[in-house]
Amino acid sequence: MTNSSRNKILTKVPEVTLVFWIIKIAATTLGETGGDTVTMTLNWGYLAGTALFVVLLVALMAAQIAAKKFHSSLYWATIIASTTFGTTMADFADRSLGIGYAGGASLLLVCLLAVLAAWYWSQGTISVATVSTPKVECFYWAAITFSQTLGTALGDWMADDTGLGYEHSALVFCAAIALVVAVYYWTNLARVALFWTAFILTRPLGATVGDFLDKPVKEGGLALSRPIASAVIAVFIVGCILLLPQRAGRHPGQAETAA
């Protein structure tokens, strides 16, 4: 077996397709409603909610890294855990610690860039198509977690501090993602950079959509039940995983075109 064939088998993240982005946006929305269900509806508070989800995230990340091949359900469970942790962690930093949305977003952006820089310095690339060893997976999941938390802070900042509200903020992020798609198809800009840009932007989109669904009407939301909204979104994600099978991403030899 050649090295490239072995790496292809060991790649444990899904191929980046339209299905990937559909599930990703749904997962980020579930992260928002699920996180708010624990911290607000169940009154756990941001610190206890963050502690709960960081334990769950670490356990799932360990299982994901220990797995010998790509498992769609395990991968997306880890993504959901990271986005739910991102929700509670960002809320804890922004509100309980008093950093504020802008301060929290700035701090998280620095952390994300530091992880991506360390990843690139170590491997010479930050392409998701190279996630085939435990070391690279550690970089990958660290970047994912910081990007999810950053996205939550960005979504809250856009909706609350700018005065746009949840609905209009969601439209802004939809437009930003549409711009990334246009750049992808009509320019030769680095695909890896576009992937991470889109990955980050889908998180605040999910955050604003989630808040729009469950926030009180007087705050610009629909006041839907957080647990029910979370359950419906979870069923949708499970349905996508079962009905729209995904395959592992391509091996490092094809990294430049994978994102």
N, C-alpha and C positions, 0 to 999 in steps of 0.2 A: 504494500500500500504506500503510495506517495505521501509526502508531507501535506500537500494541498488537499488530497482526499481525506486524510486523517483530520485536518483542521475543519473541513466541511462537515464531517460527522459530528465533531465536538462543538461546533458553533451552537450556542444555546439561547439565542435570541431570535425572534421571528423575522422573516423577510419583510422589509418595509414596503407594504402595499396599501391600497385603499382600506382594506379590512383592518390593517394595523391602526390606521388613524381613526377609524370609526370606533374601535374598541378603546383606543387611548383617550379620546374625548369623553366617551361614556365613563371610563374609569376615573378620570379627573373630576367629573361631575359627582360620581358616587363618593369620591374622596371628600368632597365638600359637604354633601348632605350627611354622609356617614360620620365624619368628624364632628359636625355640629350636633348630630343626634346624641353622641356620647357626652360632649362637653356642655351642651346647652339643654337639650331635651331631658337627658338623664341626670343633668346637674353634676357631672363629674368634675367640671372645671378644666381649664386648659392644661395645668401641670399634670394632673392625674391622667387626663386623656392622652397627653403626649407620652407619658411613661408607659401606658398600656400599648400604644401603637408602635413605640420604638422596640418593645420586647417582641411584638408580633413581626415587625419588619426584620429585625435581626435573625429571628428564627427562620423566616421564609428565605431571606438572603442566603443563610447558611445552607438550607436545603437546595436552593437553586445552584449554588456554587458546587455543592457536593454531587449534584446530579450528573450522570454520565452522558446525557443527551438532552435535546430540547424537549420540554414538556409544556405545551401551551397553557394548561390550567395552572401549573406552578408559576410560570412566568407572569401571567396576568394577575395572579393572586399577590405576587410580590410587588407588581406595579401598583395595584390598589392599596396595598399596605403602605407603600412609599408616598402615595398621594394623600392618603388619610393622615399619615404622620405629618406630611407637609402642611396640611390644613391646621392641625392642632399646634404644631410647632410655630408656624407663622403667627397664629393668633396669640399664642403665649408670649412671643417676642414683641409683637406689635402692641398688645394691649396690657398684658400683665407686667411686662418689664418696662413698658412705656417708651420703647424705641420709636414707635410710630411706623406707619406704612413705608414712608420714603426711606427712613433709616434702616428698617428691616430689609427692604428690597436691595438697598445699596450694599449692606453687609453680606447678604446672601449671594449677590452677583459677584462680589470679590471672592467668596468661598468657591463658587462654581468655576470661575475662571482659574483659580488656583488649582483645583482638581484637574481641569482639562489641560492646563499647562504641564502639570506633573505627569499626567497620562501621556501627553505628546512627547515630553522629554524622555520618558521611559521607553515608549514603544515606537515613536516616530510617526504616529497617526492617532487620531481619536475616532476613527471609523467604527461604527457598531458592527461592521462585518468582520472585525478582528477579535470579537469577544469569544475566545475559544480556550482560554487558560484561566485558572483561578486568579492570577494577578491582574489580568485585564478585566475580569469580571468585577473585582473589587473596585477598580477605577470606574467601571461602568455604573455600578450601583451607587457609588458615592456621588457621581455626576447626576444620576437620575434623581436621587433624593434631594440634593441641593436645588436642582432645577424645579422639582415639584414644589418645594417650599418657597423658592423665589417666585414661582408663578402665582401661588396663593397671595403673597404680599403684593404683587403687581395688580392682581385682580381687585383686591380690597382697596388699594390706593386709587385705582382708576374709578371704581364705583363710589367710594366715599369721599375722598379728598378732592377730586376734580368736580364733583357734583353731577356727573353724568348719570349716576344710578346704574342698577344692575343690567337692565335691558339694553340701554345705549352702550354701556361698556362692552357687553357681549358682542354687539354689532361692530364695535371698533376692533376687537380682537379677531372677529371673523374676517374683517377687511384686511387686517394685517396678515392673517394666514393666507388669504386669497392672493395677496401680493407676493408672498413667498412662493406659492404655487406657480404664479405667472413667471417669476424669476427663474424657477426651476425649468420650466418648459421653453422659455424664450431666450435664456442666456446660458453661458457656460460657467457661471459662478460655481465655486467648489460645492459639490453635493454634500459633503460632510458638514460644512458650515450651515448650509440650508436645512439639513436634518435637525441639527441642534437648535437652530432658530425656531423651526416649526414645533419641535418638541417642547420648548419652553413656552411658546405662545399658546399651545393647546391647554396648558394648565390654567392660566388666568381665564381662558374662555370657559373651561369647566367650572371654575370657581364662581364666576359671575352668573352662569346659568344655574348652578346649584343654589346660590343665594337668591336669585330671582324666583326660584321655585318655592323656597321655604321661609323667606323673610316676611315679616308682617306687611300687610297692604300699605300701612302708613309710611313704611320705609321703602316702598317701591317694589315689594315682592308680591307673590301670589298667596302666601300664607298656607301652602300645602303642608301636610304632615311630613316631617323629616323621615321618620321610620318608613312610612309607606312609599315616599319618593325613592328612598334608598333601596327598598325591596324591589320596586319596579325596575330601577336601573340595573340592579344586580341580576335580575331575571333576564333582562335584555343582553347583558354581557355574556351570561352563561349560554344563552341561545346563540349568540354570535360565535362563541368558541366551539359549540357543538355542531352548528350548521355550516359554518364557514371555516373549515380546517385550515390551519396555517402550517407552513413548513419552516424549517430553520433557515436563517439567512445564509448568504453565500460565503465562501471561505475567503481568507485574507487576500488571496490572489486576485479577487474581484472587488476588493474593498472600495476602490475609487468610484465605482458606479452603483454601489449597493444602497447608499443613502439617497 
